[in-house]
Amino acid sequence: MLTSKFFLSASACALIVSTAAAQDLNIGLRAAGESMDPHLSAVGSNIAAVRNIYETLVMLDPQLQPYEGLAESWEVIDDTTWRFHLRDGVTFHDGSTFDAADVVASIERIPVASGADSGLNTYIQRIANVAVIDDMTIEITTLVPSPGLLLDLTRIFILPSELPADTPASEFNAGSAAVGTGPFRMISFTPRTELVMEPYEGYWGDVPQWDQVTITEISNDSSRVAALISGGVDLINAVPAGDLPRIESDDAMTVYRSPSTVLLIMFMDFRDETPLVSANDGSRLPSNPLQDLRVRQALSMAVNREAIASRIMEGNAVPANQYITEGFFGYANDLPDLAYDPEAARALLAEAGFPDGFRISVNCTSDSQPMDAAVCTALGPMLTQIGLTVEVEAIPRAVFFPGQATFQYSLMMNGWGSQTGEGSYILSTAFHTRKEGSGFGGFNHYAYSNPEVDDIIELATNELDADTRRGLLEQAMTATVEDLAAIPLVNLQSTWAGRGDLFDFTPRIDQETLGMSIVAIQ
């Protein structure tokens, strides 16, 4: 890994310097982009795709430390005012000049363009106003002191101000509206299939040394590995553990490993009535059992996390006891491991009034994270052993996420990653009571609500002192885990494999596979 010191300089884009003869690069990913509208979706695979084309004021290095992007510097004027000095000499792919008006228009467009998952709304929730000081200077005023503003800005992609806010996603996908300032320019795009790019010769940083870069979605693990071995692609992500020995034995191949931000987590519907829970005979229960902490504790105790990590994930995961990666800002070091104890789980169900269990469906993604379908399948017998009647359904993410956002499931599992490298992201969006228009609870598709936790989260998001803020985030993390607002399962480890004789690749802890992270070897 490169050091943070390197990335904090304005020369960060030297990452892509190469004097090699230009050639094509082909990348095969488990999940690729769904839209080239950079404001439509906050799903990680989509963010990674559009980041090749569009840029943000502040960027993140592979260890998720912020550095200068389209803003070359910034300062805090007072508790709620930040001044950003924009990078001079930047042009969009259509040749137009980047300036302050583009920043204002892009931030204002986000609520208009948000898709089913609320898009990027959560990242503008604390912004009260964006003022143009001059063509290359803006001031952002926040509603309250917002220490996380720089991290929020790493997800707000900048478009030309001339682009109408209501430009549909179809025009981005067709290419007419896909105009960014990034190192690559889009040639063609087919959602969840293929993104073809070429270097932007007018890029303000170092221009990538490739003729053309193609990112192809190959969701099937075996097919992805086969494409690498046959030479159909040059780099793949999410390498199955069983294929690693064969790849590592090939002198032309290199395996790249990194910790990951992503955890597999079970979420629960906390509403009074939930659609996929019933008595064993199919009749309606008088109340939603998932609202009872004892039931949630029983579900957690039914899960053998060590078996999932070591056997199902084949060592490419570690058991999780909270909702962010160890070492992240806000990680609570004092939380104990979550116990695996089926006998105690059955006793808790009986104590909660369900000695014979109940019927429940588990819905999961099947193509979003490595082995997510296999983990989902394993959850069935684990929950059955504590007396529940369980139906498991692993479905494509294109179906799962809209269903989750519209409360169609009762017990669900999917991957979640705090891509900002700290705990406030998941706490404020997934576990804070949903507040329409505020950004709080923007991804709370489970109706979880705990006013005491809300208060701690809000204090943390407004606290400028780092030590105090860290303590508040750890307090909120502990409270949500003790209440089992969701059930953490495992923290994924990331692996890539590729042509080590063709390029150098710097893996990122957020799992993003970016064209500018792949440096051609001379």
C-alpha positions as CSV (number, residue, x, y, z in Angstrom):
1,M,0.0,0.0,0.0
2,L,1.1,3.6,-0.6
3,T,1.3,5.9,2.3
4,S,-1.2,8.6,3.3
5,K,1.6,11.2,3.1
6,F,1.8,10.5,-0.7
7,F,-1.8,10.9,-1.3
8,L,-2.3,14.1,0.7
9,S,-0.3,16.0,-1.8
10,A,-1.8,17.5,-4.9
11,S,0.3,15.2,-7.0
12,A,-1.8,12.2,-5.9
13,C,-2.6,11.4,-9.5
14,A,1.0,10.4,-10.1
15,L,-0.4,7.0,-9.1
16,I,-1.2,6.5,-12.8
17,V,2.1,7.7,-14.3
18,S,3.5,5.3,-16.8
19,T,5.7,5.4,-19.8
20,A,4.6,2.1,-21.2
21,A,3.4,1.7,-24.7
22,A,-0.3,2.2,-24.8
23,Q,-2.5,-0.9,-24.9
24,D,-6.0,-2.0,-24.0
25,L,-6.9,-3.0,-20.4
26,N,-9.8,-5.4,-19.7
27,I,-11.2,-5.7,-16.2
28,G,-13.8,-8.3,-15.0
29,L,-15.8,-7.4,-11.9
30,R,-18.3,-9.3,-9.9
31,A,-20.6,-6.2,-9.9
32,A,-20.3,-3.3,-12.3
33,G,-22.1,0.0,-12.8
34,E,-25.9,0.3,-13.1
35,S,-26.0,3.9,-14.3
36,M,-23.7,6.6,-15.5
37,D,-25.7,9.2,-13.8
38,P,-23.4,9.9,-10.8
39,H,-26.2,11.2,-8.6
40,L,-28.7,8.4,-9.1
41,S,-27.4,5.7,-6.8
42,A,-25.2,5.3,-3.7
43,V,-24.6,1.5,-4.2
44,G,-20.8,0.9,-3.9
45,S,-20.4,-0.8,-7.3
46,N,-22.0,2.1,-9.0
47,I,-20.0,4.7,-7.2
48,A,-16.8,2.8,-8.2
49,A,-17.9,2.8,-11.9
50,V,-18.7,6.5,-12.1
51,R,-15.5,7.5,-10.2
52,N,-13.5,6.7,-13.4
53,I,-15.5,9.4,-15.3
54,Y,-16.4,12.1,-12.7
55,E,-14.5,13.7,-9.9
56,T,-15.2,15.2,-6.5
57,L,-13.8,18.2,-4.6
58,V,-12.2,15.9,-2.1
59,M,-10.8,12.4,-2.9
60,L,-9.9,9.4,-0.8
61,D,-6.7,7.4,-1.0
62,P,-6.7,3.6,-0.8
63,Q,-6.7,3.8,3.0
64,L,-9.7,6.2,2.8
65,Q,-7.7,9.3,3.9
66,P,-8.9,12.5,2.2
67,Y,-6.7,14.5,-0.2
68,E,-7.2,17.4,-2.6
69,G,-9.3,16.8,-5.7
70,L,-11.2,19.4,-7.7
71,A,-10.6,21.6,-4.6
72,E,-6.8,22.3,-4.3
73,S,-7.2,23.6,-0.7
74,W,-9.7,24.5,1.9
75,E,-10.0,26.2,5.3
76,V,-12.6,26.4,8.1
77,I,-13.9,29.9,8.5
78,D,-16.0,29.2,11.6
79,D,-17.9,26.3,13.1
80,T,-20.4,26.1,10.1
81,T,-18.5,27.7,7.2
82,W,-15.9,26.1,5.0
83,R,-14.1,27.9,2.1
84,F,-12.9,25.8,-0.8
85,H,-10.4,27.0,-3.4
86,L,-11.0,25.2,-6.7
87,R,-8.4,23.8,-8.9
88,D,-7.5,26.0,-11.9
89,G,-7.1,24.7,-15.4
90,V,-9.6,21.8,-15.1
91,T,-11.8,21.1,-18.1
92,F,-14.7,18.8,-18.6
93,H,-14.7,16.1,-21.3
94,D,-16.6,18.4,-23.6
95,G,-13.9,21.1,-23.3
96,S,-15.8,23.5,-21.1
97,T,-14.0,25.0,-18.1
98,F,-14.7,23.8,-14.5
99,D,-15.7,26.6,-12.1
100,A,-17.7,27.4,-9.0
101,A,-21.0,27.3,-10.8
102,D,-20.6,23.7,-11.6
103,V,-20.2,22.8,-7.9
104,V,-23.3,24.7,-6.9
105,A,-25.4,23.1,-9.7
106,S,-24.1,19.6,-8.9
107,I,-25.0,19.8,-5.2
108,E,-28.4,21.2,-6.1
109,R,-29.1,18.4,-8.6
110,I,-28.7,15.6,-6.1
111,P,-32.2,15.6,-4.6
112,V,-33.6,15.8,-8.1
113,A,-31.7,12.8,-9.4
114,S,-31.9,10.5,-6.5
115,G,-33.0,7.0,-7.3
116,A,-34.8,4.3,-5.3
117,D,-32.0,4.1,-2.7
118,S,-32.2,7.8,-2.0
119,G,-29.1,8.4,-4.1
120,L,-26.5,10.7,-2.6
121,N,-29.0,12.7,-0.4
122,T,-27.3,11.6,2.8
123,Y,-24.1,13.4,1.8
124,I,-25.8,16.8,1.5
125,Q,-28.0,16.5,4.6
126,R,-25.9,19.0,6.6
127,I,-25.4,21.5,3.8
128,A,-27.4,24.7,4.3
129,N,-26.0,26.8,1.5
130,V,-23.3,26.8,-1.2
131,A,-22.2,30.4,-2.1
132,V,-20.0,31.5,-5.0
133,I,-17.3,33.8,-3.8
134,D,-15.7,34.0,-7.2
135,D,-15.2,31.7,-10.2
136,M,-12.7,29.6,-8.3
137,T,-13.9,29.9,-4.7
138,I,-17.0,28.6,-2.9
139,E,-18.2,28.7,0.7
140,I,-20.3,25.9,2.1
141,T,-22.4,26.7,5.1
142,T,-23.6,23.8,7.1
143,L,-26.7,23.6,9.3
144,V,-24.6,22.6,12.3
145,P,-20.9,22.0,12.9
146,S,-20.1,19.2,10.5
147,P,-16.7,17.5,10.9
148,G,-17.7,14.9,8.4
149,L,-18.2,17.4,5.5
150,L,-14.9,16.5,3.8
151,L,-15.9,12.8,3.7
152,D,-19.4,13.7,2.4
153,L,-17.8,15.7,-0.4
154,T,-15.8,12.6,-1.5
155,R,-19.2,11.2,-2.8
156,I,-20.5,14.3,-4.5
157,F,-19.6,14.2,-8.2
158,I,-19.3,17.4,-10.2
159,L,-21.1,17.9,-13.5
160,P,-21.2,20.9,-15.8
161,S,-23.7,23.6,-14.6
162,E,-25.1,23.8,-18.2
163,L,-26.6,20.3,-17.8
164,P,-30.2,20.5,-16.8
165,A,-30.9,19.1,-13.3
166,D,-33.7,16.8,-14.6
167,T,-31.5,15.2,-17.3
168,P,-32.7,11.5,-17.2
169,A,-30.4,8.6,-16.5
170,S,-30.9,7.4,-20.0
171,E,-29.0,10.3,-21.5
172,F,-26.0,9.5,-19.2
173,N,-26.1,5.9,-20.2
174,A,-26.2,6.8,-23.8
175,G,-23.2,9.1,-23.4
176,S,-24.6,12.5,-24.3
177,A,-24.8,13.6,-20.7
178,A,-21.8,11.6,-19.3
179,V,-19.5,14.6,-19.1
180,G,-17.0,14.7,-16.2
181,T,-13.5,15.9,-15.4
182,G,-12.1,12.5,-14.6
183,P,-9.1,10.7,-16.2
184,F,-11.3,8.6,-18.4
185,R,-14.0,9.6,-20.9
186,M,-16.9,7.2,-21.5
187,I,-17.1,5.6,-25.0
188,S,-20.1,3.3,-24.3
189,F,-22.1,1.8,-21.5
190,T,-24.5,-1.0,-21.0
191,P,-25.9,-1.2,-17.4
192,R,-24.5,-4.2,-15.4
193,T,-22.8,-5.4,-18.5
194,E,-20.0,-3.2,-19.9
195,L,-18.3,0.2,-19.5
196,V,-15.8,1.2,-22.2
197,M,-13.6,4.2,-21.6
198,E,-10.6,6.0,-23.1
199,P,-8.1,8.3,-21.4
200,Y,-9.1,12.0,-21.4
201,E,-6.2,13.7,-23.0
202,G,-7.1,17.1,-21.5
203,Y,-7.0,15.7,-18.0
204,W,-5.6,18.1,-15.4
205,G,-3.4,15.3,-13.8
206,D,-1.4,12.6,-15.4
207,V,-3.2,10.9,-18.3
208,P,-3.6,7.1,-18.0
209,Q,-1.3,5.2,-20.4
210,W,-3.9,2.9,-21.9
211,D,-5.6,3.0,-25.3
212,Q,-8.9,1.8,-24.0
213,V,-10.2,0.4,-20.7
214,T,-13.2,-2.0,-20.6
215,I,-14.9,-3.0,-17.4
216,T,-17.2,-6.0,-17.8
217,E,-19.5,-7.5,-15.2
218,I,-18.9,-11.2,-14.8
219,S,-21.0,-12.0,-11.8
220,N,-20.4,-15.8,-11.8
221,D,-17.2,-16.6,-9.9
222,S,-16.1,-19.5,-12.1
223,S,-16.6,-17.5,-15.2
224,R,-14.7,-14.6,-13.9
225,V,-11.7,-16.8,-13.0
226,A,-11.9,-18.6,-16.4
227,A,-11.9,-15.2,-18.2
228,L,-8.7,-14.2,-16.4
229,I,-6.9,-17.5,-17.0
230,S,-7.9,-17.6,-20.7
231,G,-6.7,-14.0,-21.2
232,G,-10.2,-12.6,-21.8
233,V,-9.6,-10.1,-19.0
234,D,-6.4,-8.8,-17.3
235,L,-7.7,-8.2,-13.8
236,I,-10.6,-9.6,-11.7
237,N,-11.9,-8.9,-8.2
238,A,-13.6,-11.1,-5.6
239,V,-11.3,-14.1,-6.3
240,P,-12.8,-17.3,-4.8
241,A,-10.5,-18.8,-2.2
242,G,-10.4,-22.2,-3.9
243,D,-8.9,-20.7,-7.0
244,L,-6.1,-18.7,-5.3
245,P,-3.5,-21.6,-5.3
246,R,-3.9,-22.2,-9.1
247,I,-3.6,-18.4,-9.8
248,E,-0.7,-17.9,-7.5
249,S,1.2,-20.8,-9.2
250,D,1.2,-18.9,-12.5
251,D,4.3,-16.7,-12.7
252,A,2.5,-14.2,-14.9
253,M,-0.3,-13.7,-12.3
254,T,-0.3,-11.7,-9.1
255,V,-2.8,-11.9,-6.3
256,Y,-3.6,-8.6,-4.4
257,R,-5.1,-8.6,-1.0
258,S,-6.6,-5.9,1.2
259,P,-8.8,-5.6,4.3
260,S,-12.4,-4.6,3.3
261,T,-14.9,-2.1,4.5
262,V,-17.7,-4.5,3.7
263,L,-19.6,-6.6,6.2
264,L,-22.4,-9.1,5.7
265,I,-25.2,-8.0,8.0
266,M,-28.7,-9.3,8.7
267,F,-31.3,-6.5,8.9
268,M,-34.8,-6.8,10.4
269,D,-38.1,-5.1,9.8
270,F,-39.1,-3.4,13.1
271,R,-42.6,-2.4,12.0
272,D,-45.7,-3.6,14.0
273,E,-46.6,-5.7,11.0
274,T,-44.1,-7.4,8.8
275,P,-44.9,-9.3,5.6
276,L,-42.8,-12.5,5.8
277,V,-43.3,-13.6,9.4
278,S,-46.1,-15.8,10.5
279,A,-47.1,-18.6,12.9
280,N,-45.9,-22.1,11.9
281,D,-49.4,-22.8,10.4
282,G,-49.2,-19.7,8.3
283,S,-51.6,-17.7,10.4
284,R,-50.9,-14.1,11.5
285,L,-49.1,-13.5,14.7
286,P,-50.5,-10.9,17.2
287,S,-47.2,-8.9,16.9
288,N,-44.0,-8.7,15.1
289,P,-41.5,-11.0,17.0
290,L,-38.5,-9.1,15.6
291,Q,-39.4,-6.2,17.8
292,D,-38.5,-8.3,20.9
293,L,-34.8,-8.0,21.8
294,R,-34.8,-11.6,23.0
295,V,-35.8,-12.8,19.6
296,R,-33.1,-10.8,17.9
297,Q,-30.6,-12.2,20.4
298,A,-31.7,-15.7,19.6
299,L,-31.2,-15.0,15.8
300,S,-27.7,-13.7,16.5
301,M,-26.9,-16.7,18.7
302,A,-28.0,-19.1,16.0
303,V,-25.3,-17.8,13.6
304,N,-22.0,-19.7,13.6
305,R,-19.8,-16.8,12.4
306,E,-16.6,-18.7,12.6
307,A,-18.0,-21.4,10.3
308,I,-19.1,-18.8,7.8
309,A,-15.7,-17.1,7.8
310,S,-13.5,-20.2,7.7
311,R,-15.6,-22.7,5.7
312,I,-18.1,-20.9,3.6
313,M,-15.9,-17.9,2.9
314,E,-12.8,-20.1,2.9
315,G,-10.8,-17.8,5.1
316,N,-11.7,-14.6,3.1
317,A,-13.7,-13.1,6.0
318,V,-13.5,-12.7,9.8
319,P,-16.3,-12.8,12.3
320,A,-17.8,-9.4,13.0
321,N,-19.1,-8.0,16.3
322,Q,-20.2,-4.6,15.1
323,Y,-21.0,-2.7,11.9
324,I,-17.7,-1.3,10.7
325,T,-14.2,-2.6,10.1
326,E,-11.8,-2.9,13.0
327,G,-9.6,0.2,13.2
328,F,-12.1,2.5,11.6
329,F,-12.9,5.8,13.4
330,G,-15.7,4.9,15.9
331,Y,-14.9,1.2,16.1
332,A,-15.8,0.1,19.7
333,N,-12.8,-2.0,20.9
334,D,-14.6,-3.0,24.1
335,L,-17.4,-4.9,22.5
336,P,-17.2,-8.7,23.1
337,D,-17.5,-11.3,20.3
338,L,-21.1,-12.3,19.5
339,A,-21.8,-15.7,20.9
340,Y,-22.8,-18.8,19.0
341,D,-25.1,-20.7,21.3
342,P,-28.1,-22.5,19.7
343,E,-29.3,-23.9,23.1
344,A,-29.4,-20.5,24.7
345,A,-31.1,-19.2,21.5
346,R,-33.9,-21.7,21.9
347,A,-34.4,-20.7,25.5
348,L,-34.6,-17.0,24.6
349,L,-37.3,-17.8,22.0
350,A,-39.3,-19.7,24.6
351,E,-38.9,-16.9,27.0
352,A,-40.2,-14.5,24.4
353,G,-43.3,-16.6,23.9
354,F,-42.2,-18.7,20.9
355,P,-41.3,-22.2,22.4
356,D,-42.2,-23.8,19.0
357,G,-40.7,-21.0,17.0
358,F,-42.4,-19.3,14.0
359,R,-42.2,-19.1,10.2
360,I,-39.8,-16.5,8.6
361,S,-38.3,-15.8,5.2
362,V,-34.7,-14.7,4.8
363,N,-34.0,-12.6,1.7
364,C,-30.5,-11.9,0.5
365,T,-28.5,-10.6,-2.4
366,S,-27.1,-13.3,-4.7
367,D,-24.6,-11.3,-6.7
368,S,-23.6,-8.2,-4.7
369,Q,-20.7,-9.6,-2.5
370,P,-18.5,-12.7,-2.7
371,M,-20.3,-15.8,-1.6
372,D,-23.4,-13.9,-0.4
373,A,-25.7,-16.5,-1.8
374,A,-23.8,-19.3,-0.1
375,V,-23.9,-17.4,3.2
376,C,-27.6,-16.8,2.8
377,T,-28.2,-20.5,2.1
378,A,-26.2,-21.4,5.3
379,L,-28.3,-19.1,7.4
380,G,-31.4,-21.4,6.7
381,P,-30.2,-24.4,8.7
382,M,-28.6,-22.3,11.4
383,L,-31.9,-20.6,12.1
384,T,-33.8,-23.9,11.7
385,Q,-31.7,-25.5,14.5
386,I,-33.2,-23.1,17.0
387,G,-36.8,-24.0,16.1
388,L,-37.7,-21.6,13.4
389,T,-39.4,-22.6,10.1
390,V,-37.2,-20.9,7.5
391,E,-37.5,-20.1,3.8
392,V,-34.3,-18.7,2.2
393,E,-34.3,-16.8,-1.0
394,A,-31.1,-15.3,-2.5
395,I,-32.0,-12.9,-5.4
396,P,-30.1,-10.6,-7.8
397,R,-29.3,-7.2,-6.3
398,A,-31.3,-5.4,-9.0
399,V,-34.4,-7.0,-7.4
400,F,-33.3,-7.1,-3.8
401,F,-32.4,-3.5,-3.2
402,P,-35.7,-2.0,-4.5
403,G,-37.5,-4.6,-2.5
404,Q,-35.6,-3.7,0.6
405,A,-36.2,0.0,0.1
406,T,-39.9,-0.6,-0.1
407,F,-40.2,-2.9,3.0
408,Q,-41.0,-6.1,1.1
409,Y,-38.8,-8.3,3.4
410,S,-38.8,-9.1,7.1
411,L,-35.3,-10.6,7.7
412,M,-32.7,-9.7,5.1
413,M,-29.0,-10.0,4.5
414,N,-26.7,-7.9,2.3
415,G,-23.3,-6.3,2.3
416,W,-22.7,-2.9,3.9
417,G,-19.6,-0.9,3.8
418,S,-18.7,2.4,5.6
419,Q,-16.9,3.8,2.5
420,T,-15.8,6.9,4.4
421,G,-13.7,4.9,6.8
422,E,-15.6,5.8,10.0
423,G,-18.7,4.9,11.9
424,S,-21.0,7.9,11.4
425,Y,-22.0,6.8,7.9
426,I,-23.9,3.6,8.8
427,L,-25.0,5.0,12.2
428,S,-26.6,8.1,10.7
429,T,-28.1,6.5,7.6
430,A,-29.1,3.0,8.7
431,F,-29.8,3.2,12.4
432,H,-31.0,6.8,13.0
433,T,-34.8,7.2,12.9
434,R,-35.8,8.1,9.4
435,K,-36.3,11.9,9.0
436,E,-37.5,12.8,5.6
437,G,-35.6,15.6,4.0
438,S,-32.8,15.5,6.6
439,G,-30.7,12.7,5.3
440,F,-30.8,11.0,8.7
441,G,-32.1,7.5,8.3
442,G,-31.8,7.7,4.5
443,F,-31.0,4.0,4.3
444,N,-33.1,3.0,7.3
445,H,-35.3,0.6,5.3
446,Y,-36.1,-1.3,8.5
447,A,-38.1,1.2,10.6
448,Y,-35.5,0.9,13.4
449,S,-35.9,3.8,15.9
450,N,-34.2,4.4,19.2
451,P,-34.4,8.1,20.4
452,E,-31.4,7.7,22.7
453,V,-29.3,6.4,19.9
454,D,-30.5,9.2,17.7
455,D,-29.4,11.8,20.2
456,I,-25.9,10.3,20.4
457,I,-25.6,10.1,16.6
458,E,-26.6,13.7,16.2
459,L,-24.1,14.9,18.8
460,A,-21.4,13.0,17.0
461,T,-22.2,14.4,13.6
462,N,-22.0,17.9,15.0
463,E,-18.9,17.5,17.1
464,L,-15.7,19.1,15.8
465,D,-13.3,17.8,18.5
466,A,-12.0,14.5,17.1
467,D,-11.5,12.8,20.5
468,T,-15.0,13.7,21.7
469,R,-16.5,12.7,18.4
470,R,-14.8,9.3,18.4
471,G,-16.1,8.6,21.9
472,L,-19.7,9.5,20.8
473,L,-19.4,7.2,17.8
474,E,-18.1,4.4,19.9
475,Q,-21.0,5.0,22.4
476,A,-23.6,4.9,19.5
477,M,-21.9,1.8,18.0
478,T,-22.1,0.0,21.4
479,A,-25.7,1.0,21.9
480,T,-26.9,-0.2,18.5
481,V,-25.1,-3.6,18.8
482,E,-26.4,-4.2,22.3
483,D,-29.9,-3.4,21.0
484,L,-29.2,-5.6,17.9
485,A,-30.5,-2.9,15.6
486,A,-29.0,-5.4,13.0
487,I,-27.0,-8.6,13.3
488,P,-23.4,-8.3,12.1
489,L,-22.1,-11.6,10.6
490,V,-18.6,-11.3,9.0
491,N,-16.2,-8.7,7.7
492,L,-15.1,-9.6,4.2
493,Q,-11.5,-9.6,3.0
494,S,-10.8,-8.5,-0.5
495,T,-8.8,-10.2,-3.2
496,W,-8.0,-9.3,-6.8
497,A,-5.9,-11.2,-9.3
498,G,-4.3,-10.1,-12.5
499,R,-1.5,-9.9,-15.0
500,G,1.4,-8.9,-12.7
501,D,3.6,-8.8,-15.8
502,L,1.4,-6.2,-17.4
503,F,0.7,-3.7,-14.6
504,D,1.0,-2.7,-11.0
505,F,-2.3,-2.5,-9.1
506,T,-3.0,-0.7,-5.8
507,P,-5.9,-2.4,-4.0
508,R,-8.3,-0.1,-2.0
509,I,-9.9,-0.9,1.3
510,D,-13.3,0.3,0.0
511,Q,-13.1,-2.5,-2.7
512,E,-13.3,0.0,-5.6
513,T,-11.5,-1.2,-8.7
514,L,-10.5,2.0,-10.5
515,G,-8.8,2.4,-13.9
516,M,-6.5,5.0,-12.4
517,S,-5.3,2.5,-9.7
518,I,-3.8,0.3,-12.5
519,V,-0.4,1.4,-13.7
520,A,1.0,-0.1,-16.9
521,I,4.5,-1.5,-16.6
522,Q,7.0,-0.2,-19.1
